[in-house]
Amino acid sequence: MTARIVVADDHAMVREALRASFERAGFEVVAEAADGEEAVAETERHRPDAVVLDLSMPVLSGAAAASRIRTLVPGAVIVVLSMLSDAAAVSTALAAGARGYVVKDATTSEIVEAVRRALRGELVVSPSASLPESPGTVTATARRRGSPDKGVVSKREEEVLRVMATGASISEAAAQLYISVKTVKNHLSSIYDKLDSHDRSQAVLKAVRMGLIQLS
């Protein structure tokens, strides 16, 4: 049976190249999308076997789109493409529901093979990507780790972390949470101190590892 694919990337040439490669390999590309919101809509409309998502897309990020797709079409296997190879980006994608993470230095044939393997139930991560220690793991022990003042974030700080995990900027986070940019920066400063982090990527990675946030 031919696997049905939705391809989402904000660059038309990338979509065309991926479509050609998938079709040569015997897949059926049922739809293309140029942004995350369109990717969610096309996936809900066609209910494909797999969705190939660029991590950095306009309107809705790839991670946010993956999270919504996992809820709306749980049977669709999600493979994320990205220029990023750091563990924080990989953690964010896997926590959002991706079964594959392919760095864009891969050839189109390697991307096709990654989707094929993901459809067989494998977790696929590019060799050039940094693997998180335990992506998406949630344990009571992790929540209790550290002193009462360290590693315990407030509900509002959790909300800030979730928004940051989608790739949003500080101003975008402020708009989404209906707070000021200064307040977001204050929350981030507190988060960095509590999670012993130096930047947003590191804070998000630690929060995912500790089970403080989930993208679902």
N, C-alpha and C positions, 0 to 999 in steps of 0.2 A: 504494500500500500504506500502511495506517495505521501511523504510528509509535507504539510502545508506550513508556509513560513510568512511572517510579517517582518519586513525590514525597516528599521527606523534610524535615520541619520539626517542631520541638517544639511549635509552636502549632497547634492544631486548626483555628482560623479561617483561618490562612494556607493550610493544606493544602486546606481546602474551597474557598477562593477560587481557588487554583491549579488544582485539579481541574476546577472549573467552566469556567475560562478555556481550559484545554487541551482539554476535551471539546467546547466550542463551536467551537474551531479545528480539530476533526477528529482530535485525538489520542486514543489510548486510555490512560487511567490504569489500569495493571494492579495497582498497590499503593501504599499510603501507609505512611510510617514516622515514628515520633515521636522516634527517637534514631539515632545513627550506627550502632550495632550492628545494629539492626533494618533499617536501610537496606541494609547489606551483605547480610544474610540474604535480604531480599525481592528484591534485585537478583540474587543467586545463584539464587534459586528461579525467578524469572520471566524472567531474561535479557532485559531490555528493550533498546530502541534507545537510550534516554537516561535519565539519572538527574539529578534536580534536587535538590541538597543544600544545606541551610542550613550555613554554616560553623561556627556556634556551636551545637552540640547536646550533650545529655547522653550519658553512657556512653562514647561515642566521638565525637571531633570530626569535623566535616565533612572536614577535610584528611586525617585518619587513615582515615576511611571511604572517601574517594576513592582513596587509595593502595591499600587492600585491594581495592576494586572493580576498579581497573585491572589488578590481578594475577589476580583470580578471573574477571572477565567483561571481558576486554580490548576486546571489541567495543562495549561500552556507552559512549556519549558522556556526559561529566559536565559539568554546568553548576552552578556554585556561586553561592548567594545569600548576601549578607552586609550587615550594617549598616556594616561597615568599608570605607573607600575608600583606605586607605594602601597604598603600594607593597609593604610587607612582607607584608600579608595577601594581596595579589594574587599575589606571588611564591610564597608558601606554597601557595596553591591550584593555581597552574599547575604548580609542581614536583611536586605530588601527583597530577597527571594530568588536571586539569580543562581542558576546551577553552573554557569560558566562565566569566566572572566578572561577576555582575550585582549592583550595589548596590541595596539594598532601597528606594531612593527611586523605583525604576522602577515603572511600572504593570504590571498582570498581562499586558496585551497586549504590552508590551515584553519581558517575560520569555518569553512564548510565542515571540515573534519571535527572541529570542536563542537559544532552543533550536532553532528551525527552522534558523537560520544555522549553528549548531554542527553540526547533523546533516548539513549540506551540506559540512562540512569546514573552515569558517571558525573562526578564533580570535576570540572575541567578548569584549570588555571594556567595561564601562559607561564612557561619556564622563566621568563624574564621578570615576572611579577613577584613582589614580596608577599609571602603568605603570612596572614595573621596567625597568632598562636592558637586561638580557638574561636573562630568567627561565630558570632551569634549565640555563644554559650551563656545560658542564664542559670545561675545557681544561688541558693540562699547563702552559701559560704562566701561567695564573691561579694555579695551585698554587705556582709558583716565584716569584711576585711578592713583592717586599719583601725585608727582611733575614731571616737565619735565625731571628731571634727574633720577628719580626712577621708576622702572617698565617698562621702555622703552628700549628694546634691539635693537641692530643694526641688519641688514640683516645677517651679518656673524655670529653674536651671535645666531640668530635664527637657522642658519644651524648647528651650534655646538650643540644646544639644541636638534634638531631633531635627530642627530646622537646619542647623548647620550641617548635619549629616546629608542633607539633600543637595548640598553645594551652594546654598543661598549665601549672598553677601550679608554683611552686617545691616545695611539699610533695608534689604529685602526681608531679613528676619524681623526687624523692627516693624515693618509694615504688616507682616503676617501675624505678629503677636500683639499688634496694637499698642506698642510701647515705643519709647524714644530710642534713637541710636545710642545715646549716652547710657540708657538703662541696659541695653544689650551689651555694651562694652563693659559695664559694671558686672553684669552676670558672668560674662566670659572671664573677667579677671578673677572672680570668685571660683569659677570652674577650674581654671588653670591651677589655682592654689590647692584646691581640694583634690584634684586628680594628678597633681605634680606634673603638669604638662606645660609646654612652652608655646604651642600654637593650636589652632582649631583642629587640624588633622589629627594631631597626637591626642587631643582631648576626646575626639569622637571615637578613635580607635580604642582608647582605654575604657570609655563608657560602654562600648559594644562588648568588649572582652569581659567586663565586670557584670554585664547584664543590667546596667543602669538604664539603657535605652534599647528598644527594639523597633525596627521598621516593618510594620505589618499592617 
